[in-house]
Amino acid sequence: MVEHLIQQGPNGAIARPANPYLIGVVFTVDRTAGRPAAGPAVGPGSTPAFGRVDGRVQVLAAGNSESSFVATSVAPATGGGVHFSAIRVEEYAFEAKKPFVLMEGSMVISGTCE
């Protein structure tokens, strides 16, 4: 579940947005494929879970009792740009709920997952 959200503003400062609409959102990431498995859509082709539906996802580390799950997502953006996302889940944490951090565009999102 998303518990914290900060976003880079036009002046480069990072702060909690006026409307942190993702707080409380629950999502799922398929840890084999690295793709979003469930979660409400927030824009065309995207989810707050991780990356964009039309993106190329690469699982860099599957994670286990000694290491984190790490994946990246890259998708085309208008004007020849690129959407980039990265997620890290602390699979090795002893707690049942594992801490995660996700960078999605100009947002940094964190919370816990099961």
N, C-alpha and C positions, 0 to 999 in steps of 0.2 A: 504494500500500500504506500502511496506517495504521502510523505509526511512533511517534507521541506521542499521549497522551490525558490530559487533566486534567478534573476535574469539580468543580463548586461543591458544597460540603457544607452541612449544615444551619446552620452558623454564618456562612455567607457566604464562608468561605475557599476558595480554589481549590487543589486538590492532585491528585496521581495517585491514582486509586481503588485500594483494596486488591486488586481483581480487574480489572485493565485488559484485559478480554476481547476488545477490538477490535484490540489490537496485533497486527500481522501479517496482518490481514484485507485481502483484495484485493477491490476493487469497481470498478464501471464506471458512469459517468454519461453518458447520451445527451446530447451537447452541443447538439443541435438542439432537442430537446424539454425538456431539463433534468431528465428523470426518471431514476431508477435503472435501469440496463440489466442489471446483474448484481451479485450479492453475496448472502451468506447472510443470511436473515432473523433478526432479534434480538427480534422481538415481533410481535403481530398487526398486520398492515398496514404494517410498517415495515422498513427495512433500514438498515444502518450506512452505506450509500452516501450517500444524501442524501434527506432528507424521508421522507414516508410515501406509500405506494402510493395512499392515498385523498386525498392532498393536492392543492392547486392549486399548480403550479410555474410560476414566471415566470423566464425567462432575461432578465436585465437587460443583459448584454453577452456576445456570442459569443466574444470573445477573439481575438487574432491576434498577430502578431509584435511588436506595440507595446502590447497591453493584455491584461488578465486576463479569463477567463471568470468571470462572476458570475451566480448564480441564487439564488432564494429559494423556499421551500416553506411553505405554510400549510395546516393540516388541523384539523378540529374535534377537540376533546378533551372528556372528560367534565366535567360541571358547567358547561357553557357556556364552557369554556376554549378555548385554541388551542395547537396544536403549531406551532412555528416553527423553520425551519432556514435556514441561509445557507451557501453554498459559494463559494470564490474559488480559481481555479487560475491560476497565473502562466504563461499561455500564452507570454508574451514571453521567458521564461527561455531562455538559450542551451543549457542542458543538455538531454539527451534526456528525462530524468525531470523533470517539472515540479512544483514545490512547490505544495501546496494547504493550505488551512485550512478547516475545516468547523465551524460551530456547530450542534449538534444538541441541543435541550433545554438541560440544564445542563452539557453536555460541550463541550469544545473539542478537536477532533481535527485532527492535521496529519500530513503525510507527503509522499510524492512519487507522481506518476502518469505514465504513458506516453501 
